[in-house]
Amino acid sequence: MTIGSVPVHGKRVVNSLYTELGGEVSIEQIVDILYRRILEDPALAFFFEHADVSRVKRKFREFIHVVTGGPHKHSGLELRGAHAGAVEQGLSFEHFTAFLNHFDAALREANVRPELTTRILETVTLCRKDVLGL
């Protein structure tokens, strides 16, 4: 299975990634930290001016579940479609990089181990082309 260009690996391997991350409680904490940071960043916040941030956070939690093998299934648009409006607003490589930097900081603030942070960020980076509509 894939989400955009991201391969979702077999349950045995990926479930351990979800478990290593700390499950739902940790994912919720990480996503809350991440979106707090994003909404405080003027370079990214304007993309969310008219968005239902609770819905966006829920969708990102679903995405993290899928790429780490968590129990929730992804429901909704593929990455390309979900970000089409932001691409029309000028979403760029620089914005994606800023997002990754905030995600890295959120993972560190949530005390995720460095090697696990690297694995998660590498997986999310694989989505860049789909998110940017390339």
MOZI-V713735 format. One record per residue. N is the residue number from 1. RES is the residue in one small letter. OMEGA is omega as a letter, one per 40 degrees, with the letter a starting at -180 (none if undefined). Layout:
n=N res=RES omega=OMEGA
n=N res=RES omega=OMEGA
This chain:
n=1 res=m omega=i
n=2 res=t omega=i
n=3 res=i omega=a
n=4 res=g omega=i
n=5 res=s omega=a
n=6 res=v omega=i
n=7 res=p omega=i
n=8 res=v omega=a
n=9 res=h omega=i
n=10 res=g omega=a
n=11 res=k omega=a
n=12 res=r omega=a
n=13 res=v omega=a
n=14 res=v omega=i
n=15 res=n omega=i
n=16 res=s omega=i
n=17 res=l omega=i
n=18 res=y omega=i
n=19 res=t omega=i
n=20 res=e omega=i
n=21 res=l omega=i
n=22 res=g omega=i
n=23 res=g omega=a
n=24 res=e omega=a
n=25 res=v omega=i
n=26 res=s omega=i
n=27 res=i omega=i
n=28 res=e omega=i
n=29 res=q omega=a
n=30 res=i omega=a
n=31 res=v omega=i
n=32 res=d omega=i
n=33 res=i omega=a
n=34 res=l omega=a
n=35 res=y omega=i
n=36 res=r omega=a
n=37 res=r omega=a
n=38 res=i omega=a
n=39 res=l omega=i
n=40 res=e omega=a
n=41 res=d omega=a
n=42 res=p omega=i
n=43 res=a omega=a
n=44 res=l omega=a
n=45 res=a omega=a
n=46 res=f omega=i
n=47 res=f omega=a
n=48 res=f omega=a
n=49 res=e omega=a
n=50 res=h omega=a
n=51 res=a omega=i
n=52 res=d omega=a
n=53 res=v omega=i
n=54 res=s omega=i
n=55 res=r omega=i
n=56 res=v omega=i
n=57 res=k omega=i
n=58 res=r omega=i
n=59 res=k omega=i
n=60 res=f omega=i
n=61 res=r omega=i
n=62 res=e omega=i
n=63 res=f omega=i
n=64 res=i omega=i
n=65 res=h omega=a
n=66 res=v omega=a
n=67 res=v omega=i
n=68 res=t omega=i
n=69 res=g omega=i
n=70 res=g omega=a
n=71 res=p omega=a
n=72 res=h omega=i
n=73 res=k omega=i
n=74 res=h omega=i
n=75 res=s omega=i
n=76 res=g omega=a
n=77 res=l omega=i
n=78 res=e omega=a
n=79 res=l omega=a
n=80 res=r omega=i
n=81 res=g omega=a
n=82 res=a omega=a
n=83 res=h omega=a
n=84 res=a omega=i
n=85 res=g omega=i
n=86 res=a omega=i
n=87 res=v omega=i
n=88 res=e omega=i
n=89 res=q omega=i
n=90 res=g omega=i
n=91 res=l omega=a
n=92 res=s omega=i
n=93 res=f omega=a
n=94 res=e omega=i
n=95 res=h omega=i
n=96 res=f omega=i
n=97 res=t omega=i
n=98 res=a omega=i
n=99 res=f omega=i
n=100 res=l omega=i
n=101 res=n omega=i
n=102 res=h omega=i
n=103 res=f omega=i
n=104 res=d omega=i
n=105 res=a omega=i
n=106 res=a omega=i
n=107 res=l omega=i
n=108 res=r omega=i
n=109 res=e omega=i
n=110 res=a omega=i
n=111 res=n omega=i
n=112 res=v omega=a
n=113 res=r omega=a
n=114 res=p omega=a
n=115 res=e omega=i
n=116 res=l omega=i
n=117 res=t omega=i
n=118 res=t omega=a
n=119 res=r omega=a
n=120 res=i omega=a
n=121 res=l omega=i
n=122 res=e omega=i
n=123 res=t omega=a
n=124 res=v omega=i
n=125 res=t omega=i
n=126 res=l omega=a
n=127 res=c omega=a
n=128 res=r omega=a
n=129 res=k omega=i
n=130 res=d omega=i
n=131 res=v omega=a
n=132 res=l omega=i
n=133 res=g omega=a
n=134 res=l omega=none
